[in-house]
Amino acid sequence: MTTPLVIAKAESVFDELQDMHDRIARRAYDIFTSNGRTVGRELDDWLEAENELVWEPSIELSETDKEFVLDMAIPGVDAKDIDIEVTPDYLVVKAGSRHDHQEGKRKIHACEFESGSLFRSIQFPKKINPDRVKAELRNGILHLTAEMATDQRKIEMKAV
């Protein structure tokens, strides 16, 4: 079954990116302090915080002569929980993913289901037309097409 998704146009995604960066930084600092403020583990603390807070699904971004095609693997995520924002340069996909274990007679030995906040930002290699973006969710794959903007301005640089 295919579920079409609503896409919101945004002026900028930088606030979203900054908010996520700030959340990770706060969690990394908490990890740093809980580990006795051990200097030299900053990257490990950051990566641990990022892993706890953000699920970055796998993607494939391809290009035809007129549009970009993005496929994103997000199994177990309901279409109603997906938030897509787009600008001429960026795409941000956010969603919540939750996996609860079934209470009962069975004992869980391993679980690799993702839970938490899905957050993925993608910068397009060329400008797109935010009014001409379509997305659908089918079998756990978010399929998005973004028509390229017809006015691809290039800035020429001259050496001085």
C-alpha positions as CSV (number, residue, x, y, z in Angstrom):
1,M,0.0,0.0,0.0
2,T,1.3,3.5,-0.9
3,T,0.7,6.4,1.4
4,P,1.2,9.9,0.0
5,L,2.9,12.3,2.5
6,V,2.5,16.0,3.2
7,I,5.6,18.1,2.5
8,A,6.0,21.5,4.3
9,K,8.0,24.3,2.6
10,A,10.3,26.0,5.0
11,E,12.3,29.2,4.7
12,S,15.4,27.5,6.3
13,V,16.3,24.3,7.9
14,F,19.2,25.7,9.9
15,D,17.1,26.2,13.0
16,E,16.2,22.4,12.9
17,L,19.9,21.5,12.4
18,Q,21.0,23.8,15.3
19,D,18.3,22.4,17.6
20,M,19.5,18.9,16.9
21,H,23.1,19.9,17.4
22,D,22.3,21.5,20.7
23,R,20.4,18.4,22.0
24,I,23.4,16.2,21.1
25,A,25.9,18.7,22.7
26,R,23.9,18.7,25.9
27,R,23.7,14.9,26.0
28,A,27.4,14.6,25.2
29,Y,28.2,16.9,28.1
30,D,26.1,14.8,30.4
31,I,28.0,11.7,29.3
32,F,31.3,13.6,29.8
33,T,30.4,14.5,33.3
34,S,29.1,11.0,34.2
35,N,32.4,9.5,33.0
36,G,34.3,11.7,35.5
37,R,35.1,14.5,33.0
38,T,37.7,12.4,31.3
39,V,39.6,14.5,28.8
40,G,40.4,13.0,25.5
41,R,37.0,11.1,25.1
42,E,35.1,14.1,23.6
43,L,34.5,12.4,20.2
44,D,33.4,9.1,21.9
45,D,31.0,11.1,24.1
46,W,29.6,13.0,21.1
47,L,29.1,9.8,19.1
48,E,27.5,8.0,22.0
49,A,25.1,11.0,22.5
50,E,24.3,11.1,18.8
51,N,23.6,7.3,18.7
52,E,21.3,7.7,21.7
53,L,19.3,10.6,20.3
54,V,19.3,10.3,16.6
55,W,18.4,7.5,14.2
56,E,19.8,8.3,10.7
57,P,18.3,5.9,8.2
58,S,20.1,4.7,5.1
59,I,19.4,6.6,1.9
60,E,20.0,6.5,-1.8
61,L,20.0,9.8,-3.6
62,S,20.1,9.7,-7.4
63,E,19.6,12.2,-10.2
64,T,17.9,12.2,-13.5
65,D,18.0,15.0,-16.0
66,K,15.0,16.7,-14.4
67,E,14.7,15.6,-10.8
68,F,16.4,14.0,-7.7
69,V,15.1,10.7,-6.4
70,L,15.5,9.9,-2.8
71,D,14.8,6.5,-1.2
72,M,15.1,6.2,2.6
73,A,14.7,3.0,4.6
74,I,12.4,3.7,7.5
75,P,10.8,0.4,8.4
76,G,8.2,0.5,11.2
77,V,7.5,4.2,10.9
78,D,3.9,5.2,10.2
79,A,3.2,7.8,7.6
80,K,1.3,9.9,10.1
81,D,4.5,10.3,12.2
82,I,6.7,11.6,9.4
83,D,7.5,15.3,9.1
84,I,9.1,16.5,5.9
85,E,10.4,20.0,5.4
86,V,12.0,21.2,2.2
87,T,13.8,24.3,0.9
88,P,15.4,24.9,-2.4
89,D,18.7,23.4,-1.0
90,Y,17.7,21.1,1.8
91,L,15.4,18.3,2.9
92,V,14.8,17.4,6.5
93,V,12.9,14.3,7.5
94,K,11.9,13.8,11.1
95,A,9.8,11.1,12.8
96,G,9.4,9.2,16.0
97,S,10.0,5.5,16.1
98,R,9.0,3.3,19.0
99,H,9.4,-0.4,19.6
100,D,7.8,-1.9,22.7
101,H,8.4,-5.5,23.7
102,Q,5.4,-7.6,24.1
103,E,4.8,-8.6,27.7
104,G,4.0,-12.2,28.2
105,K,5.5,-15.6,28.3
106,R,8.5,-15.0,26.1
107,K,12.0,-13.8,27.1
108,I,13.7,-11.3,24.9
109,H,17.4,-12.3,24.2
110,A,18.2,-9.7,21.5
111,C,16.4,-6.7,20.0
112,E,17.8,-4.5,17.3
113,F,14.7,-2.5,16.4
114,E,15.3,1.2,16.3
115,S,13.5,3.5,18.7
116,G,13.9,7.2,19.2
117,S,14.0,10.2,16.9
118,L,14.6,9.8,13.2
119,F,16.4,12.9,11.9
120,R,18.0,13.1,8.5
121,S,19.0,16.2,6.6
122,I,20.1,16.1,3.0
123,Q,21.6,18.9,1.0
124,F,20.7,18.6,-2.7
125,P,23.6,19.0,-5.1
126,K,21.5,21.4,-7.1
127,K,18.6,23.7,-6.2
128,I,15.1,22.1,-6.4
129,N,11.6,23.5,-6.7
130,P,10.0,23.1,-3.2
131,D,6.6,23.3,-4.8
132,R,7.3,20.2,-7.0
133,V,8.3,17.7,-4.4
134,K,6.3,14.5,-3.9
135,A,6.7,11.8,-1.3
136,E,5.1,8.4,-0.5
137,L,5.7,5.6,1.9
138,R,5.6,2.1,0.6
139,N,6.8,-1.1,2.4
140,G,9.0,0.8,4.8
141,I,10.7,2.9,2.1
142,L,10.2,6.7,1.9
143,H,10.3,7.5,-1.9
144,L,10.7,11.2,-2.7
145,T,11.0,13.0,-6.0
146,A,12.2,16.6,-6.1
147,E,12.1,18.4,-9.4
148,M,15.2,20.5,-10.1
149,A,14.7,24.3,-10.2
150,T,14.8,25.6,-13.8
151,D,17.0,28.5,-12.8
152,Q,20.3,27.0,-11.7
153,R,22.4,30.1,-11.0
154,K,26.1,29.6,-11.0
155,I,28.5,32.0,-9.3
156,E,31.8,32.6,-11.1
157,M,34.8,33.3,-9.0
158,K,37.8,35.2,-10.3
159,A,41.2,35.0,-8.9
160,V,42.6,38.3,-7.8
